[in-house]
Structures are given as C-alpha cells and as structure tokens.
Amino acid sequence: MMKRVEKTIHYFTVGENEGGIRLDLYLAARNLSLSRSQIKRAIDHGQISVNDTDAKPGYHIRGGDRVRITIEPPRPCGLEPEEIPLTVVFEDEFLVVVNKPAGMVVHPGAGNPGGTLVNALLAHCDDLSGIGGYVRPGIVHRLDKDTSGLIVVAKTDSIHRFLADQFKERRVTKIYQAIVHGVMRRDEGVINAAIGRHPVDRKKMSTASRKGKTALTRWIVRERFNGATCIDASIETGRTHQIRVHLSAIGHPLVGDSEYGGAKKRISAIADQKVRAALSAAGRQALHAGYLSFYHPHYGTVVEFSAPLPADMRSVLEQLRAAAPSHAGE
C-alpha cells in the first residue's frame, strides 16, 4: 500500500531586494525540492498564486509580493505492481540500486504494458518518488531493454533532483563492459560525435543527424580475440543508444546488436567456425552496465556499485577464448 501523503502549502513574502526575476526562478531557489518543470506545471495547473491571483508563467516578482504554492500529493498512475524478482544491489531509505536483467523494459509503453522494472519496483517499494504529480518510481536514468546492469532509483523528489543534477553535471561514473565486432588495434580511444535521430529511420539514432547533441564515449580494450574485442566503455553524456551508435560509427558495433550491428554479414565473413558460433550465440546486444558511482544525496560521500557480467556474455567470452587467438594487426 502507498503511504498517504497530504498536500502541503507554502507561503512566501518577496523581500524588497528580491524582485525583478521570474517567478519560477525565485521558487526554484527556495529549496522546495521541486524542479523548474514541476514549478511550471504547478503554475499551469493554478497551484501557485501571487497576491491571491493565479500566477502567470512569465511573471516577474516584485518586492512585497505574497506567493502561495500548493503541492498536491502524487496521484496513482494506474500501473499495477507486479511481484517480479529483482536483484537489489543496495537499498536505503533514500534510493535503491538494481541490477536489471537483459530483456526487461524499464518503463511501460506501447507493446510493453507490464512486466517492466517500474511494475516490479511498485511492488518492491512503498515509498517511491512522485514525479510530475504521478506515483511512479524515480528512475533517474535508463538502460535499453536488452542491456543489462545497474540502475539507480530515487525514492523521493528531492533525491531524484539531486541525482538528476549529478547526471547532468557529469559527476556520475558509469562503466559498461561490451563485446564488439572486429579487432580494435588501439588500446584505448575517445569517440566524440553528436547523436540525434536517424535522418531516414526515425526509430534509430545516428551520428549523421543534422540536429545531433554532443556525445562523448571513452573506451579501453580488455581482451582481443579472433574477430572480436572485449572493451570497457564509459560515457560522459547520456544520449539514447549512445554506446551502440558510437561503436557502430567507428566500425566496431556491438555483438548481437540487431539494430546497429549488421551481425549476419560480419559473422559470415569470419573464417574461424568456432568464432562464428560464439558470436552467433549472442542473443542480445553484448552490453552490460557493470559499474556505477555517484555522490550519495544524503550522506554526501561517493558510493560505488558493481554487477558481475551475466551468464550469456560470460559464455560468449569463454567460447571466444577457446577459439584461435587474435592478431592485433588484423
């Protein structure tokens, strides 16, 4: 059962030297545990008044203004809690870190009304963040359906904001382990290429987009094989499908990636039958978010978490090791 939360009301009188700024900026600075988007939504819904009159989005406050803000409790989102097993790596009263399995969608959507991480978290926790006025887990970042690994979930709006700011300010460290096609000749590298919607296939992302956003991925080789390479990849930005798109753009797409990999053509070109079998065995994109660190929003200390490589990726690596060794100059 969700804990009942009553609405809260805040009153402010604007100081004589505080006037001249937009109302949303003024309220964002009042430490109300609300983002600017939430404040704008509250203004749009008539939950904020100035001098007993509904506030306007572009209003600039003046000294002596009386501001009243009503924070409504979260409304049920209509999603059903589901008793789906979760691998919880860490949990306290502020947040929970989960090791998401491959094949699990994070949020419900078209074609995935249930069986998601959200449904599982609703059953697991009774103190989740109400973001945007709706009761739903405060997932701060996402992983693709077929990417496994660590996700941090906030339990309150203030914790969600704190964590979201860390992601925005690039103070979160995320390291992924990946298996890619081809032998990477260099030991490490940086991919700095903007990412946006694919110019033709709007369901995909691309480095060829005319409206791409800055994206930077660093990689380092862990192990080379005949026709494949195991790497660590870390991202300084969080664009959709970033690692998948970037690695494909430099000619080393993820093994098992059906969207960006061109797997059949690449695998058929490999002479070694054992290597072909190993790469064909990957049932999904070989990408695992195995390391996550950030500043704990309550204690202010850095916390670190790790999740072991799942069995399917371990199996591919074991088969590759059993095949003929690679040559770095291939």
VOBA-1610 file (N, C-alpha, C; in pm, whole numbers, padded with zeros to 5 digits, always signed):
BEGIN
Met+00084-00120+00000Met+00000+00000+00000Met+00087+00125+00000Met+00047+00225-00083Met+00119+00351-00081Met+00086+00428+00046Lys+00188+00493+00100Lys+00164+00577+00216Lys+00086+00702+00175Arg-00014+00738+00255Arg-00096+00855+00223Arg-00013+00981+00245Val-00013+01069+00145Val+00062+01193+00153Val-00036+01309+00139Glu-00041+01398+00238Glu-00130+01513+00232Glu-00065+01625+00150Lys-00149+01712+00095Lys-00093+01825+00022Lys-00025+01921+00118Thr+00072+01994+00069Thr+00144+02091+00152Thr+00129+02229+00090Ile+00126+02329+00174Ile+00109+02467+00129Ile+00224+02551+00183His+00287+02629+00094His+00396+02718+00133His+00356+02862+00106Tyr+00393+02951+00198Tyr+00369+03094+00181Tyr+00502+03168+00184Phe+00518+03264+00094Phe+00638+03347+00092Phe+00599+03492+00070Thr+00672+03580+00132Thr+00662+03723+00101Thr+00796+03765+00041Val+00791+03817-00080Val+00913+03852-00152Val+00979+03972-00086Gly+01109+03958-00058Gly+01184+04068+00001Gly+01198+04185-00096Glu+01219+04303-00040Glu+01228+04422-00124Glu+01345+04416-00221Asn+01451+04342-00185Asn+01569+04332-00272Asn+01569+04205-00357Glu+01456+04131-00358Glu+01449+04005-00432Glu+01370+04017-00563Gly+01313+04132-00589Gly+01228+04147-00706Gly+01306+04150-00837Gly+01228+04139-00946Gly+01288+04153-01079Gly+01319+04025-01152Ile+01303+03908-01085Ile+01332+03782-01153Ile+01202+03705-01177Arg+01209+03608-01267Arg+01091+03528-01298Arg+01047+03448-01176Leu+00917+03428-01165Leu+00861+03356-01052Leu+00917+03215-01041Asp+00932+03144-01156Asp+00980+03006-01149Asp+01123+02999-01098Leu+01206+03098-01135Leu+01344+03101-01085Leu+01347+03130-00935Tyr+01260+03222-00892Tyr+01251+03255-00749Tyr+01214+03132-00667Leu+01112+03058-00714Leu+01067+02942-00638Leu+01169+02828-00644Ala+01237+02812-00756Ala+01339+02707-00767Ala+01451+02728-00667Ala+01475+02854-00631Ala+01582+02885-00535Ala+01537+02874-00391Arg+01409+02841-00367Arg+01356+02836-00231Arg+01373+02699-00165Asn+01441+02607-00231Asn+01467+02474-00174Asn+01338+02402-00138Leu+01247+02397-00236Leu+01119+02329-00215Leu+01121+02185-00264Ser+01237+02138-00308Ser+01251+02003-00366Ser+01165+01988-00491Leu+01155+02097-00568Leu+01081+02096-00693Leu+01172+02143-00807Ser+01161+02078-00920Ser+01237+02122-01038Ser+01162+02237-01104Arg+01229+02307-01197Arg+01163+02417-01266Arg+01046+02366-01349Ser+01059+02245-01405Ser+00948+02191-01484Ser+00828+02162-01395Gln+00853+02115-01272Gln+00742+02090-01179Gln+00677+02221-01136Ile+00759+02324-01117Ile+00705+02455-01080Ile+00619+02510-01193Lys+00668+02497-01317Lys+00590+02544-01432Lys+00457+02470-01441Arg+00461+02338-01416Arg+00339+02259-01421Arg+00241+02305-01313Ala+00295+02336-01194Ala+00209+02384-01085Ala+00146+02519-01121Ile+00223+02606-01189Ile+00168+02734-01233Ile+00056+02710-01334Asp+00082+02622-01431Asp-00017+02592-01535Asp-00145+02535-01477His-00134+02462-01364His-00250+02398-01302His-00315+02485-01195Gly-00272+02610-01184Gly-00335+02701-01090Gly-00299+02673-00945Gln-00187+02609-00921Gln-00148+02575-00784Gln-00057+02680-00721Ile-00024+02784-00796Ile+00060+02892-00744Ile-00012+03024-00767Ser-00020+03104-00664Ser-00084+03236-00675Ser+00011+03344-00624Val-00006+03462-00678Val+00067+03580-00633Val-00035+03687-00597Asn-00032+03730-00471Asn-00129+03830-00422Asn-00272+03781-00446Asp-00294+03650-00417Asp-00426+03585-00425Asp-00481+03575-00567Thr-00395+03589-00667Thr-00434+03574-00807Thr-00348+03467-00871Asp-00410+03381-00953Asp-00332+03276-01019Asp-00213+03335-01092Ala-00098+03273-01072Ala+00026+03323-01130Ala+00031+03296-01280Lys+00103+03381-01352Lys+00129+03363-01494Lys+00272+03312-01511Pro+00295+03225-01612Pro+00428+03165-01629Pro+00542+03267-01639Gly+00519+03380-01706Gly+00628+03475-01728Gly+00632+03588-01627Tyr+00558+03574-01515Tyr+00551+03684-01419Tyr+00687+03709-01352His+00723+03837-01341His+00844+03878-01269His+00802+03931-01133Ile+00857+03872-01028Ile+00815+03909-00893Ile+00862+04049-00856Arg+00788+04106-00758Arg+00822+04239-00706Arg+00828+04233-00554Gly+00906+04320-00497Gly+00917+04325-00352Gly+00780+04341-00287Gly+00753+04259-00187Gly+00626+04265-00116Gly+00522+04169-00169Asp+00546+04106-00285Asp+00451+04008-00338Asp+00430+03894-00240Arg+00303+03851-00227Arg+00270+03737-00143Arg+00248+03615-00234Val+00332+03514-00217Val+00330+03396-00303Val+00276+03278-00223Arg+00181+03207-00282Arg+00125+03086-00220Arg+00140+02971-00318Ile+00199+02861-00273Ile+00217+02744-00359Ile+00159+02622-00289Thr+00075+02548-00360Thr+00012+02428-00307Thr+00069+02307-00378Ile+00131+02216-00303Ile+00189+02095-00360Ile+00091+01981-00336Glu+00028+01936-00444Glu-00068+01828-00433Glu+00005+01694-00416Pro-00055+01601-00343Pro+00008+01469-00330Pro+00008+01396-00465Pro+00098+01304-00486Pro+00100+01228-00611Pro-00030+01153-00633Arg-00069+01147-00761Arg-00189+01072-00797Arg-00149+00933-00846Pro-00230+00832-00818Pro-00198+00698-00867Pro-00183+00698-01019Cys-00083+00627-01067Cys-00055+00628-01210Cys-00133+00522-01286Gly-00199+00430-01216Gly-00276+00327-01284Gly-00196+00204-01321Leu-00066+00207-01295Leu+00017+00090-01323Leu+00003-00011-01211Glu+00006-00137-01246Glu-00012-00242-01148Glu+00123-00289-01092Pro+00136-00295-00960Pro+00255-00357-00902Pro+00259-00505-00940Glu+00375-00554-00972Glu+00390-00695-01008Glu+00505-00756-00928Glu+00480-00872-00874Glu+00582-00941-00793Glu+00684-01008-00885Ile+00768-00924-00944Ile+00874-00971-01033Ile+01003-00971-00954Pro+01078-01080-00955Pro+01204-01083-00880Pro+01300-00973-00925Leu+01361-00907-00828Leu+01458-00802-00854Leu+01591-00837-00787Thr+01700-00807-00854Thr+01832-00820-00792Thr+01869-00683-00736Val+01847-00664-00607Val+01876-00537-00542Val+02020-00538-00493Val+02100-00448-00546Val+02241-00438-00509Val+02259-00356-00381Phe+02175-00253-00365Phe+02182-00166-00248Phe+02047-00099-00229Glu+02009-00076-00104Glu+01886-00003-00075Glu+01894+00060+00062Asp+01849+00185+00070Asp+01828+00250+00200Asp+01701+00332+00189Glu+01677+00423+00283Glu+01552+00498+00281Glu+01548+00605+00173Phe+01661+00627+00104Phe+01669+00733+00006Phe+01668+00684-00139Leu+01725+00568-00164Leu+01738+00521-00301Leu+01757+00370-00304Val+01746+00314-00424Val+01770+00171-00443Val+01848+00154-00573Val+01945+00064-00572Val+02024+00032-00691Val+01991-00111-00731Val+01949-00128-00857Val+01904-00257-00907Val+01993-00303-01022Asn+02019-00433-01027Asn+02088-00493-01141Asn+01981-00546-01237Lys+01952-00468-01342Lys+01844-00504-01436Lys+01889-00615-01529Pro+01807-00718-01546Pro+01843-00824-01640Pro+01816-00781-01784Ala+01887-00839-01878Ala+01858-00817-02019Ala+01718-00869-02049Gly+01646-00798-02137Gly+01511-00839-02173Gly+01402-00768-02095Met+01438-00695-01991Met+01339-00622-01911Met+01333-00476-01955Val+01213-00430-01988Val+01191-00290-02023Val+01183-00208-01895Val+01235-00085-01898Val+01234-00002-01779Val+01096+00057-01753His+01038+00126-01852His+00906+00189-01835His+00803+00122-01924Pro+00679+00109-01878Pro+00572+00059-01965Pro+00554+00150-02086Gly+00514+00091-02195Gly+00491+00166-02317Gly+00418+00080-02417Ala+00411+00127-02540Ala+00342+00053-02645Ala+00406-00084-02662Gly+00326-00187-02649Gly+00376-00323-02662Gly+00434-00380-02534Asn+00451-00296-02432Asn+00506-00343-02304Asn+00425-00284-02188Pro+00298-00323-02174Pro+00214-00266-02068Pro+00250-00316-01929Gly+00318-00428-01919Gly+00353-00484-01790Gly+00485-00559-01797Gly+00523-00616-01684Gly+00648-00691-01679Gly+00771-00603-01681Thr+00754-00475-01651Thr+00866-00380-01658Thr+00931-00360-01521Leu+01042-00290-01524Leu+01110-00257-01399Leu+01021-00170-01311Val+00945-00079-01372Val+00851+00004-01297Val+00750-00081-01221Asn+00690-00179-01289Asn+00593-00266-01223Asn+00656-00340-01105Ala+00778-00388-01126Ala+00847-00461-01020Ala+00878-00371-00901Leu+00921-00247-00928Leu+00955-00155-00821Leu+00832-00111-00743Leu+00719-00096-00811Leu+00596-00060-00740Leu+00559-00165-00636Ala+00589-00292-00666Ala+00561-00398-00571Ala+00667-00405-00462His+00789-00368-00497His+00901-00380-00403His+00902-00269-00300Cys+00866-00148-00340Cys+00876-00031-00252Cys+00739+00032-00229Asp+00724+00096-00114Asp+00600+00171-00088Asp+00630+00318-00062Asp+00751+00360-00097Asp+00789+00499-00068Asp+00861+00560-00188Leu+00802+00540-00307Leu+00869+00584-00428Leu+00837+00729-00461Ser+00922+00785-00545Ser+00911+00926-00581Ser+00787+00954-00665Gly+00717+01063-00634Gly+00604+01107-00715Gly+00649+01217-00807Ile+00689+01182-00927Ile+00747+01278-01020Ile+00639+01330-01113Gly+00628+01462-01127Gly+00527+01519-01214Gly+00386+01495-01164Gly+00370+01473-01034Gly+00238+01453-00977Gly+00187+01312-00987Tyr+00264+01220-01037Tyr+00220+01081-01050Tyr+00310+00989-00969Val+00248+00888-00909Val+00324+00791-00832Val+00391+00694-00928Arg+00521+00705-00941Arg+00598+00611-01020Arg+00740+00614-00971Pro+00812+00504-00986Pro+00949+00501-00938Pro+01034+00612-00999Gly+01117+00671-00916Gly+01200+00783-00961Gly+01325+00738-01033Ile+01308+00674-01145Ile+01423+00626-01222Ile+01496+00744-01282Val+01622+00758-01249Val+01699+00875-01287Val+01761+00858-01426His+01790+00737-01465His+01848+00709-01596His+01794+00576-01643Arg+01816+00544-01770Arg+01758+00422-01825Arg+01865+00335-01890Leu+01826+00211-01911Leu+01904+00119-01993Leu+01810+00061-02098Asp+01864+00033-02215Asp+01783-00030-02319Asp+01732-00165-02270Lys+01625-00212-02331Lys+01565-00339-02293Lys+01669-00451-02289Asp+01753-00461-02390Asp+01848-00573-02399Asp+01986-00540-02345Thr+01998-00430-02271Thr+02121-00401-02198Thr+02099-00437-02052Ser+02191-00510-01994Ser+02181-00548-01853Ser+02263-00451-01769Gly+02237-00455-01637Gly+02323-00380-01548Gly+02254-00287-01451Leu+02332-00195-01396Leu+02294-00116-01279Leu+02210+00007-01313Ile+02104+00024-01235Ile+02018+00142-01243Ile+01993+00192-01101Val+02004+00325-01081Val+01973+00383-00950Val+01834+00445-00957Val+01757+00423-00850Val+01619+00471-00842Val+01603+00555-00716Ala+01549+00676-00732Ala+01528+00765-00618Ala+01393+00738-00554Lys+01386+00755-00423Lys+01262+00730-00350Lys+01183+00857-00318Thr+01242+00973-00341Thr+01171+01099-00318Thr+01208+01196-00429Asp+01127+01301-00442Asp+01155+01402-00544Asp+01287+01473-00520Ser+01317+01505-00393Ser+01442+01577-00365Ser+01564+01492-00398Ile+01557+01363-00368Ile+01668+01273-00402Ile+01678+01260-00554His+01563+01253-00621His+01563+01243-00767His+01630+01365-00829Arg+01596+01482-00779Arg+01656+01606-00832Arg+01807+01606-00810Phe+01850+01566-00691Phe+01993+01565-00660Phe+02068+01472-00755Leu+02015+01352-00774Leu+02080+01255-00862Leu+02076+01302-01007Ala+01961+01356-01049Ala+01950+01404-01186Ala+02051+01515-01214Asp+02074+01602-01115Asp+02174+01708-01131Asp+02313+01649-01147Gln+02342+01541-01073Gln+02473+01478-01087Gln+02494+01423-01227Phe+02389+01360-01283Phe+02400+01311-01420Phe+02420+01427-01516Lys+02345+01533-01497Lys+02354+01649-01586Lys+02491+01714-01578Glu+02548+01718-01459Glu+02679+01781-01439Glu+02795+01684-01462Arg+02764+01563-01505Arg+02863+01461-01541Arg+02951+01424-01421Arg+02889+01412-01305Arg+02961+01370-01185Arg+02932+01225-01148Val+02861+01155-01238Val+02832+01014-01219Val+02925+00933-01309Thr+02982+00825-01256Thr+03068+00739-01337Thr+02992+00611-01369Lys+02978+00583-01499Lys+02915+00460-01545Lys+03011+00390-01640Ile+03042+00266-01611Ile+03132+00189-01697Ile+03058+00064-01743Tyr+03059+00046-01874Tyr+02993-00069-01937Tyr+03099-00165-01988Gln+03070-00294-01983Gln+03153-00393-02048Gln+03082-00435-02176Ala+03156-00443-02285Ala+03095-00471-02415Ala+03184-00566-02495Ile+03120-00641-02584Ile+03191-00724-02681Ile+03155-00670-02819Val+03255-00633-02897Val+03231-00570-03025Val+03289-00654-03139His+03236-00634-03257His+03288-00699-03376His+03423-00640-03415Gly+03512-00723-03464Gly+03640-00677-03514Gly+03745-00664-03405Val+03870-00662-03448Val+03982-00647-03355Val+04022-00500-03349Met+04006-00438-03234Met+04041-00296-03218Met+04192-00285-03203Arg+04255-00212-03292Arg+04402-00207-03296Arg+04460-00124-03183Arg+04396-00012-03151Arg+04446+00072-03043Arg+04399+00018-02908Asp+04472+00052-02803Asp+04436+00005-02669Asp+04323+00087-02607Glu+04307+00210-02650Glu+04202+00295-02596Glu+04170+00407-02693Gly+04058+00472-02672Gly+04020+00579-02762Gly+03901+00657-02711Val+03871+00765-02780Val+03758+00852-02747Val+03676+00873-02874Ile+03544+00860-02861Ile+03453+00887-02972Ile+03375+01013-02936Asn+03398+01118-03011Asn+03331+01246-02986Asn+03251+01282-03110Ala+03124+01241-03112Ala+03039+01262-03227Ala+02895+01285-03181Ala+02835+01394-03227Ala+02698+01428-03188Ala+02602+01319-03233Ile+02496+01299-03155Ile+02396+01196-03184Ile+02257+01259-03188Gly+02180+01217-03288Gly+02042+01263-03300Gly+01961+01157-03373Arg+01838+01190-03408Arg+01754+01097-03480Arg+01812+01067-03617His+01801+00940-03654His+01848+00898-03786His+01773+00976-03893Pro+01841+01026-03996Pro+01773+01109-04097Pro+01666+01035-04177Val+01671+00901-04179Val+01573+00823-04255Val+01486+00738-04163Asp+01548+00658-04079Asp+01476+00569-03987Asp+01461+00640-03853Arg+01344+00697-03827Arg+01324+00780-03708Arg+01322+00702-03578Lys+01318+00568-03586Lys+01324+00486-03465Lys+01467+00466-03417Lys+01563+00502-03501Lys+01703+00480-03468Lys+01773+00614-03443Met+01889+00605-03382Met+01974+00722-03360Met+02093+00713-03455Ser+02160+00828-03474Ser+02268+00829-03572Ser+02364+00944-03544Thr+02489+00926-03586Thr+02587+01036-03581Thr+02575+01124-03704Ala+02486+01089-03797Ala+02467+01166-03920Ala+02350+01263-03909Ser+02290+01275-03792Ser+02177+01365-03774Ser+02220+01511-03786Arg+02136+01592-03848Arg+02166+01735-03862Arg+02138+01811-03733Lys+02064+01749-03641Lys+02031+01814-03514Lys+02082+01733-03396Gly+02200+01678-03411Gly+02256+01595-03306Gly+02301+01674-03185Lys+02304+01605-03070Lys+02353+01665-02946Lys+02489+01606-02911Thr+02570+01686-02847Thr+02705+01644-02810Thr+02703+01510-02738Ala+02793+01421-02778Ala+02803+01289-02715Ala+02948+01245-02715Leu+02995+01194-02600Leu+03134+01153-02587Leu+03142+01019-02515Thr+03210+00925-02578Thr+03229+00791-02523Thr+03378+00758-02520Arg+03425+00707-02407Arg+03564+00662-02395Arg+03564+00509-02389Trp+03665+00448-02451Trp+03674+00302-02448Trp+03818+00258-02424Ile+03831+00140-02365Ile+03962+00081-02340Ile+03951-00070-02360Val+04048-00128-02426Val+04046-00271-02456Val+04077-00353-02333Arg+03994-00454-02309Arg+04020-00551-02203Arg+04084-00678-02258Glu+04035-00723-02373Glu+04081-00851-02428Glu+04050-00857-02577Arg+04145-00908-02657Arg+04125-00922-02801Arg+04109-01069-02838Phe+04024-01093-02937Phe+04001-01228-02987Phe+04015-01228-03139Asn+03993-01341-03198Asn+03995-01351-03343Asn+03859-01307-03396Gly+03850-01180-03438Gly+03725-01128-03493Gly+03639-01051-03395Ala+03684-01034-03273Ala+03605-00960-03173Ala+03697-00902-03066Thr+03645-00805-02992Thr+03720-00740-02885Thr+03628-00716-02767Cys+03678-00740-02647Cys+03605-00707-02524Cys+03661-00575-02472Ile+03574-00479-02447Ile+03618-00346-02404Ile+03538-00299-02283Asp+03591-00196-02217Asp+03517-00116-02122Asp+03481+00014-02192Ala+03358+00060-02175Ala+03315+00187-02233Ala+03252+00273-02125Ser+03291+00398-02120Ser+03232+00492-02025Ser+03178+00611-02102Ile+03067+00664-02057Ile+03003+00774-02128Ile+03001+00900-02042Glu+03031+01012-02103Glu+03026+01140-02033Glu+02896+01213-02063Thr+02819+01159-02157Thr+02686+01211-02187Thr+02592+01092-02193Gly+02462+01116-02184Gly+02368+01006-02178Gly+02268+01006-02291Arg+02316+01009-02414Arg+02226+01010-02529Arg+02166+00871-02552Thr+02048+00868-02612Thr+01981+00742-02642Thr+02068+00655-02731His+02089+00530-02691His+02167+00431-02768His+02311+00476-02792Gln+02364+00562-02703Gln+02493+00626-02730Gln+02606+00528-02761Ile+02630+00433-02672Ile+02741+00340-02692Ile+02720+00259-02819Arg+02599+00213-02841Arg+02569+00132-02959Arg+02595+00211-03087Val+02549+00335-03092Val+02565+00419-03211Val+02712+00455-03232His+02780+00495-03126His+02919+00536-03139His+03009+00422-03186Leu+02993+00304-03126Leu+03079+00192-03165Leu+03049+00147-03308Ser+02924+00153-03347Ser+02889+00120-03485Ser+02951+00221-03581Ala+02954+00348-03540Ala+03007+00454-03626Ala+03156+00438-03654Ile+03230+00375-03562Ile+03374+00356-03585Ile+03404+00216-03640Gly+03301+00144-03681Gly+03321+00014-03745Gly+03333-00103-03652His+03294-00085-03523His+03301-00194-03426His+03169-00203-03349Pro+03060-00238-03418Pro+02931-00247-03350Pro+02928-00359-03247Leu+02834-00348-03157Leu+02820-00449-03053Leu+02780-00583-03112Val+02842-00688-03063Val+02799-00823-03098Val+02655-00842-03052Gly+02571-00897-03140Gly+02432-00925-03105Gly+02338-00807-03121Asp+02388-00691-03166Asp+02302-00573-03181Asp+02229-00581-03315Ser+02100-00608-03311Ser+02022-00627-03434Ser+01993-00496-03506Glu+01998-00383-03434Glu+01968-00253-03496Glu+02090-00187-03558Tyr+02202-00193-03489Tyr+02319-00118-03533Tyr+02438-00208-03569Gly+02418-00340-03567Gly+02533-00429-03578Gly+02564-00489-03713Gly+02462-00513-03797Gly+02487-00584-03922Gly+02551-00720-03896Ala+02496-00791-03796Ala+02562-00911-03742Ala+02582-01022-03845Lys+02480-01056-03921Lys+02490-01171-04012Lys+02603-01153-04112Lys+02611-01036-04170Lys+02715-01010-04271Lys+02853-01017-04209Arg+02870-00961-04091Arg+03001-00960-04026Arg+03042-01100-03982Ile+02948-01175-03927Ile+02981-01309-03878Ile+03015-01402-03993Ser+02940-01391-04101Ser+02965-01481-04216Ser+03102-01457-04279Ala+03159-01338-04258Ala+03290-01307-04315Ala+03405-01362-04234Ile+03379-01419-04115Ile+03483-01474-04029Ile+03511-01618-04068Ala+03637-01650-04089Ala+03674-01784-04136Ala+03662-01889-04027Asp+03697-01852-03905Asp+03701-01950-03796Asp+03560-01990-03755Gln+03528-02118-03768Gln+03394-02167-03738Gln+03358-02150-03591Lys+03457-02170-03501Lys+03431-02156-03359Lys+03397-02011-03322Val+03466-01919-03387Val+03438-01778-03361Val+03299-01742-03413Arg+03266-01790-03532Arg+03132-01765-03587Arg+03024-01818-03492Ala+03046-01936-03437Ala+02948-01996-03346Ala+02935-01913-03218Ala+03049-01866-03168Ala+03047-01787-03044Ala+02970-01657-03063Leu+02997-01586-03174Leu+02931-01458-03198Leu+02783-01477-03231Ser+02750-01586-03298Ser+02610-01614-03331Ser+02529-01648-03206Ala+02598-01694-03100Ala+02528-01735-02978Ala+02478-01616-02896Ala+02526-01495-02927Ala+02481-01378-02853Ala+02335-01349-02887Gly+02248-01366-02791Gly+02106-01348-02817Gly+02058-01205-02802Arg+02150-01115-02767Arg+02114-00974-02750Arg+02242-00894-02759Gln+02229-00762-02760Gln+02349-00678-02769Gln+02438-00704-02647Ala+02564-00727-02671Ala+02658-00765-02566Ala+02705-00640-02492Leu+02618-00587-02406Leu+02646-00464-02333Leu+02591-00476-02191His+02678-00449-02094His+02642-00466-01953His+02694-00348-01873Ala+02604-00279-01803Ala+02642-00166-01717Ala+02690-00222-01583Gly+02820-00247-01574Gly+02874-00321-01461Gly+02925-00237-01346Tyr+02941-00105-01365Tyr+02996-00021-01257Tyr+02922+00112-01255Leu+02889+00158-01133Leu+02818+00284-01115Leu+02865+00350-00986Ser+02901+00477-00994Ser+02937+00551-00873Ser+02881+00693-00880Phe+02843+00745-00763Phe+02787+00879-00755Phe+02796+00926-00610Tyr+02769+01054-00589Tyr+02763+01106-00453Tyr+02626+01072-00394His+02630+01007-00278His+02502+00976-00212His+02437+01108-00172Pro+02313+01131-00212Pro+02249+01261-00190Pro+02224+01297-00045His+02224+01199+00044His+02201+01230+00186His+02333+01240+00263Tyr+02423+01146+00240Tyr+02547+01141+00317Tyr+02659+01223+00255Gly+02648+01256+00126Gly+02749+01338+00061Gly+02880+01268+00033Thr+02883+01137+00044Thr+03004+01060+00015Thr+02983+00981-00114Val+03095+00948-00179Val+03087+00871-00303Val+03054+00725-00270Val+02956+00672-00339Val+02921+00530-00324Val+02948+00461-00457Glu+02997+00337-00451Glu+03032+00262-00570Glu+02961+00127-00570Phe+02915+00087-00688Phe+02845-00040-00701Phe+02894-00113-00825Ser+02893-00245-00818Ser+02933-00325-00933Ser+02839-00444-00947Ala+02824-00489-01071Ala+02739-00605-01100Ala+02818-00697-01192Pro+02829-00825-01157Pro+02909-00917-01238Pro+02851-00936-01377Leu+02938-00972-01470Leu+02895-00997-01606Leu+02794-01111-01607Pro+02680-01094-01674Pro+02578-01200-01675Pro+02624-01323-01753Ala+02556-01433-01730Ala+02597-01563-01782Ala+02606-01565-01934Asp+02513-01497-02005Asp+02515-01504-02151Asp+02640-01440-02209Met+02683-01327-02153Met+02805-01263-02203Met+02929-01340-02161Arg+02928-01398-02041Arg+03041-01481-01999Arg+03058-01600-02093Ser+02946-01658-02136Ser+02952-01773-02225Ser+03014-01736-02360Val+02977-01619-02414Val+03036-01575-02541Val+03186-01557-02526Leu+03229-01495-02416Leu+03373-01473-02393Leu+03447-01606-02379Glu+03388-01700-02308Glu+03453-01830-02291Glu+03471-01901-02425Gln+03370-01892-02511Gln+03379-01954-02643Gln+03484-01884-02729Leu+03493-01752-02719Leu+03594-01679-02795Leu+03735-01714-02747Arg+03752-01730-02617Arg+03883-01767-02564Arg+03925-01906-02609Ala+03826-01992-02627Ala+03855-02128-02669Ala+03889-02138-02818Ala+03853-02034-02895Ala+03881-02032-03038Ala+04026-01985-03061Ala+04063-01977-03187Ala+04200-01934-03220Ala+04227-01795-03170Pro+04348-01765-03118Pro+04382-01629-03068Pro+04384-01530-03182Ser+04370-01405-03146Ser+04367-01299-03245Ser+04507-01249-03276His+04516-01164-03377His+04639-01091-03411His+04603-00944-03413Ala+04672-00866-03334Ala+04637-00726-03317Ala+04636-00649-03447Gly+04708-00691-03547Gly+04714-00618-03671Gly+04607-00654-03770Glu+04515-00740-03734Glu+04409-00782-03829Glu+04318-00668-03865
//
